Amino acid sequence: MNINPDNWEYFDLEKVISVKIIRHLPSPALCGNFAFASVTIVKTNDGDTIRILDLCNVLDYKKNDTIKVLPQKKPAFSVMFPYIKIQNPTTNELETVNLDKRILKTAYGLLPR
């Protein structure tokens, strides 16, 4: 099963939230003719694990860092995302990392620069 942003459950952050980083993939490029976003899996203070998308963010954040995320609205245009694939040792097929398939709750947010 491949990563499918169409299956993500998008919601709008209502306020600034404090989160702990589980995994961060920086945007593969700065925005220009195309829009890119970083993909960050985080744990909220309420114990929820969610995905935060941040447009044009090429910065790196470390696992277990605690940061504040500011709300942003989902853009009306298409956005490209980085993702990780691993080789299944049994089938030799490239597969999406399990975390990317399990975490569906997704919001756009602004990570600290």
trRosetta pair geometry for C-beta under 8 A, 3 or more apart (Angstrom, degrees):
i j d omega theta_ij theta_ji phi_ij phi_ji
1 4 7.9 -74 173 -11 90 110
1 95 7.3 46 46 -154 54 94
1 96 6.2 -70 97 34 69 118
1 101 5.8 78 99 -115 125 135
2 96 5.4 125 -142 -36 36 124
3 81 7.7 -110 130 91 141 125
3 83 4.8 -132 7 -131 159 163
3 96 4.7 156 -42 -126 79 143
3 100 4.8 -49 -97 151 111 129
3 101 7.1 -120 -96 -73 62 66
4 7 4.5 64 93 3 106 109
4 8 7.8 -168 103 -24 60 76
5 8 5.3 -29 -158 2 52 121
5 81 6.5 135 -69 10 130 139
5 106 7.8 -94 -147 78 79 178
7 104 6.4 -82 133 -129 86 109
8 51 6.9 -76 -140 55 127 139
8 104 5.5 -180 -134 -164 48 64
8 105 7.8 130 -171 -111 80 2
8 106 4.1 4 175 4 126 141
9 104 4.6 59 4 136 99 101
9 105 5.2 -33 73 -96 108 49
9 106 6.4 139 65 19 49 81
10 74 5.7 22 -172 -68 141 149
10 106 5.3 -42 -95 80 59 94
10 107 6.9 120 -158 -92 62 47
11 105 6.6 -19 14 -160 118 86
11 106 7.4 136 21 71 69 45
11 107 5.5 -46 74 -81 71 100
12 71 6.5 52 173 -161 81 117
12 73 6.4 -9 -119 -112 114 64
12 74 7.4 -106 -84 -12 83 90
12 107 6.5 120 -129 -138 18 106
12 108 7.9 -20 -119 43 62 86
13 16 7.9 61 151 -92 128 20
13 17 6.2 -117 -151 -6 123 116
13 69 6.8 -134 -111 116 167 107
13 70 7.8 148 96 149 144 28
13 71 3.7 -153 85 -104 102 88
13 72 7.5 38 36 24 114 48
13 107 4.9 103 -41 165 88 148
13 108 7.7 -121 4 73 103 52
13 109 5.5 54 -9 -89 149 105
14 71 6.7 -159 49 -83 4 146
15 71 6.6 -15 -68 -32 4 123
16 68 5.4 12 177 180 110 109
16 69 6.8 164 -155 78 61 45
16 70 5.4 -23 -103 -102 88 59
16 71 7.1 -105 -70 -15 46 81
17 44 5.9 -39 172 -132 132 105
17 45 7.3 -151 -170 9 89 99
17 68 7.1 164 83 -153 33 62
17 69 5.3 -14 60 54 85 97
17 109 7.8 -66 39 -127 103 150
18 44 7.7 106 80 -154 54 63
18 45 5.6 48 74 -41 97 117
18 66 6.3 17 179 179 97 101
18 67 7.4 -180 -148 94 59 29
18 68 5.4 -35 -94 -96 66 71
18 69 7.9 170 -91 13 18 76
19 42 3.7 26 166 168 134 136
19 43 6.4 149 -163 70 81 39
19 44 5.4 -45 -104 -96 88 53
19 45 7.6 -108 -88 -27 46 69
19 50 8.0 -91 -122 53 139 99
19 52 7.3 170 48 -29 169 141
19 66 7.1 177 90 -148 34 61
19 67 6.3 -21 62 63 81 73
19 68 7.8 131 16 -111 75 24
19 69 5.8 14 8 -9 123 118
20 42 6.3 147 70 -162 40 80
20 43 4.8 -16 57 57 98 96
20 64 6.2 -14 -174 -143 104 40
20 65 7.3 161 -151 82 57 36
20 66 5.2 -32 -94 -94 70 76
21 24 5.5 -22 -162 -40 128 109
21 40 6.2 -65 -128 -169 95 109
21 41 7.7 92 -164 77 59 56
21 42 5.7 -45 -102 -104 43 85
21 61 5.2 -168 -92 128 164 119
21 62 6.8 128 76 91 141 38
21 63 5.8 -133 107 -124 98 32
21 64 6.5 -53 65 12 81 16
21 65 4.8 18 18 53 123 83
21 66 7.7 -145 -2 -78 78 28
21 67 6.7 41 -41 9 104 110
22 41 4.4 -60 68 106 113 97
22 42 6.1 -176 5 -100 89 25
22 43 6.0 93 -48 -23 109 90
22 49 6.8 19 -19 -141 154 108
22 63 6.7 11 -170 -137 22 87
22 99 7.6 -164 127 -157 129 144
23 40 7.2 -177 93 -150 51 49
23 41 4.6 25 47 40 89 110
23 63 6.7 1 -87 -95 48 97
23 99 6.7 86 20 120 147 160
24 38 6.6 3 -172 172 88 119
24 39 7.6 163 -154 88 44 50
24 40 4.6 0 -111 -112 80 89
24 41 7.7 -139 -67 29 45 63
24 60 6.8 134 105 -159 127 54
24 61 4.4 107 -29 58 172 95
24 62 7.7 -47 25 -39 129 8
24 63 7.7 -153 6 -68 92 58
25 38 6.2 174 90 -162 57 71
25 39 4.7 4 54 56 107 91
25 40 7.4 -158 29 -72 59 51
25 81 7.9 78 93 175 128 82
25 82 4.3 -144 149 90 125 120
25 83 7.0 130 91 -89 177 28
25 84 7.0 -152 -86 -37 137 94
26 38 5.0 -41 -140 -110 35 110
26 57 6.5 -121 -147 118 74 74
26 58 5.0 63 171 -157 122 41
26 59 6.3 -174 -117 67 117 27
26 60 5.6 -60 -51 -81 127 65
26 82 7.1 39 76 13 42 152
27 30 7.2 93 107 -87 131 30
27 31 7.8 -48 172 -46 153 76
27 36 4.2 113 -167 124 107 110
27 37 5.7 -100 -97 173 103 7
27 38 4.7 -75 -39 -56 73 70
27 54 7.6 -106 -45 88 109 79
27 55 7.6 48 -85 -178 143 29
27 56 5.8 -72 9 -149 176 17
27 57 5.2 128 -13 63 113 49
27 58 5.0 -75 59 -75 94 63
27 82 7.0 178 -134 -15 24 112
28 36 5.6 -122 46 -153 76 145
28 80 7.3 -57 35 117 119 113
28 82 5.0 141 -48 -73 97 106
29 32 7.5 -57 138 7 117 105
29 34 7.6 55 78 76 128 108
29 36 5.2 125 59 -5 74 159
29 58 7.3 -13 -162 -87 10 120
30 36 7.4 151 149 45 5 122
30 56 5.6 38 -154 -155 59 95
30 58 6.1 -53 -69 -30 71 132
31 34 7.1 -129 -144 93 63 48
31 35 5.2 9 -128 -120 113 56
31 36 5.9 -157 -79 29 70 77
31 55 6.4 11 -51 170 140 95
31 56 4.0 -66 -11 -87 107 111
34 80 6.1 11 160 3 120 125
35 55 6.3 -40 -170 -142 104 105
35 56 7.4 -73 -152 -54 69 85
35 75 6.9 -103 173 77 167 161
35 77 5.9 112 3 103 146 116
35 78 6.8 155 49 95 111 54
35 79 4.6 -66 110 -109 111 71
35 80 6.8 149 88 15 57 75
36 55 7.5 119 83 -155 44 57
36 56 6.4 96 68 -89 80 46
36 79 6.8 127 -121 -169 15 79
36 80 5.1 -35 -105 69 70 92
36 81 7.5 147 -159 -85 66 31
36 82 7.9 45 -170 -32 108 85
37 53 4.4 29 149 -177 146 94
37 54 5.8 148 -163 67 89 33
37 55 5.0 -47 -97 -91 90 43
37 56 7.3 -25 -96 -14 51 38
37 57 7.0 29 -158 26 54 91
37 79 5.0 26 -11 170 115 130
37 80 7.5 163 18 75 72 43
37 81 5.8 -27 64 -96 91 79
37 108 7.7 -86 -138 -122 148 91
38 53 7.1 161 75 -153 51 47
38 54 4.8 -9 48 56 101 95
38 57 4.1 -63 -5 79 124 106
38 58 7.4 -170 -65 -78 110 24
38 59 7.6 -47 -64 53 156 67
38 82 7.4 -13 -132 26 46 112
38 111 7.1 -50 70 15 139 140
39 51 6.3 -21 -165 -166 87 108
39 52 7.8 147 -158 76 39 50
39 53 6.2 -12 -101 -101 63 73
39 81 5.2 67 -53 -166 123 111
39 82 6.0 -145 15 61 112 77
39 83 6.9 14 37 -81 161 67
40 51 7.1 141 74 -160 45 56
40 52 4.6 -22 66 61 101 98
40 53 7.9 -178 23 -76 77 27
40 54 6.9 23 1 -1 118 111
40 61 6.8 22 -118 51 129 136
40 111 6.6 96 -8 -71 159 141
41 49 6.6 14 -180 -179 94 98
41 50 7.6 179 -149 93 56 30
41 51 5.7 -31 -96 -99 65 69
41 52 8.0 180 -83 18 18 75
41 99 6.0 -31 -86 161 170 124
41 103 5.7 157 -126 11 111 174
42 49 7.2 177 90 -148 37 57
42 50 6.1 -21 63 63 84 75
42 51 7.8 137 18 -109 77 21
42 52 5.8 17 5 -6 124 116
42 69 7.4 -175 34 -33 172 142
43 47 6.9 -18 -174 -145 99 31
43 48 7.2 163 -153 82 55 38
43 49 5.3 -29 -96 -94 72 74
44 47 6.8 -40 74 26 78 21
44 48 4.7 10 31 53 118 87
44 49 7.8 -152 5 -76 78 26
44 50 6.5 32 -31 11 109 113
48 105 6.8 -45 171 75 120 158
49 103 5.7 -94 126 -110 102 112
49 105 7.7 130 95 50 52 114
50 103 6.7 147 -139 -171 21 111
50 105 4.4 -69 -118 102 90 106
50 106 6.8 168 -177 -88 87 30
50 107 6.4 13 159 11 134 100
51 103 5.2 126 -44 131 100 120
51 104 7.9 -87 5 158 119 6
51 105 6.8 157 19 89 78 54
51 106 4.3 -21 71 -107 108 81
51 107 7.5 154 84 25 60 56
52 69 5.7 -100 -130 -135 153 152
52 106 7.8 175 -80 -155 22 61
52 107 6.0 -22 -111 73 65 80
52 108 7.5 89 -165 -146 64 18
52 109 4.5 -46 -155 38 112 119
52 111 6.9 114 126 -60 136 102
53 79 7.0 96 172 119 137 152
53 81 7.0 -70 -123 -101 113 117
53 106 6.5 36 -17 -178 109 104
53 107 7.3 -164 24 99 82 33
53 108 5.0 -47 73 -103 94 65
53 109 7.3 116 57 23 46 66
54 57 4.0 15 109 -3 114 142
54 72 7.6 110 -119 24 63 147
54 108 7.2 130 -87 -162 40 68
54 109 6.1 -48 -80 81 89 61
54 110 6.1 110 -132 -119 105 33
54 111 4.8 -59 -76 3 163 100
55 72 7.5 -131 4 145 106 160
55 75 6.9 75 -76 -30 137 134
55 79 6.9 -98 -104 -126 88 132
55 108 7.3 18 -27 -154 92 116
57 111 5.8 74 -142 45 160 115
57 113 7.8 -129 -125 -93 96 87
59 111 7.3 -149 66 102 122 122
59 113 6.7 177 -29 -132 151 60
61 65 5.3 -121 179 51 95 145
61 67 6.7 -56 -142 -28 141 147
61 111 6.8 -97 -46 179 143 144
62 65 4.8 105 65 -34 79 113
67 111 6.2 28 137 -153 149 87
67 112 5.6 -138 -159 9 114 111
68 112 6.6 71 56 -48 78 110
69 109 4.0 21 174 159 112 144
69 110 6.8 145 -166 63 62 46
69 111 6.0 -27 -110 -90 82 60
70 109 6.1 147 70 -170 43 82
70 110 4.1 -20 61 56 103 105
71 107 7.7 -61 -131 165 72 125
71 108 7.9 69 -174 92 53 74
71 109 6.2 -53 -112 -115 27 79
71 110 7.7 -4 65 12 18 91
72 108 4.2 -84 87 126 99 103
72 109 5.5 167 18 -109 95 21
72 110 5.3 109 -42 -35 120 86
73 108 6.4 4 104 65 15 134
74 108 5.2 164 -83 -11 53 128
75 79 6.4 108 51 -48 123 118
75 108 7.3 124 -15 -95 74 163
83 96 6.5 -28 161 -132 130 96
83 97 7.6 -160 178 20 86 99
83 100 5.8 71 -148 -124 111 158
84 96 7.6 103 82 -153 59 56
84 97 4.7 26 83 -21 106 127
84 100 7.1 179 47 -32 81 135
85 94 4.3 31 160 175 130 106
85 95 6.4 147 -157 68 81 24
85 96 6.1 -49 -105 -88 72 42
85 97 7.4 -134 -101 -30 24 75
86 94 7.2 156 76 -150 22 63
86 95 6.1 -32 64 63 73 79
86 97 6.1 83 -8 -82 109 76
87 92 6.3 -12 -173 -152 105 45
87 93 7.3 161 -149 82 60 27
87 94 5.8 -40 -92 -94 62 61
87 95 7.7 117 -124 16 16 80
88 91 4.5 17 94 44 127 92
88 92 6.6 -66 74 -11 76 11
88 93 5.1 7 31 56 117 76
88 94 7.7 -162 -1 -90 81 12
88 95 5.2 59 -44 -6 106 125
89 92 7.6 24 -150 -72 21 54
96 100 5.0 -102 169 76 110 127
96 101 5.7 120 103 -49 122 100
97 100 5.0 89 68 2 83 105
97 101 7.7 -166 95 -4 45 87
98 101 5.7 -64 -155 38 39 108
98 102 6.0 28 156 -17 75 112
99 102 5.9 -61 -139 39 30 106
99 103 6.0 9 172 -4 69 112
100 103 6.9 -55 -126 42 22 95
103 106 7.8 104 137 -67 89 82
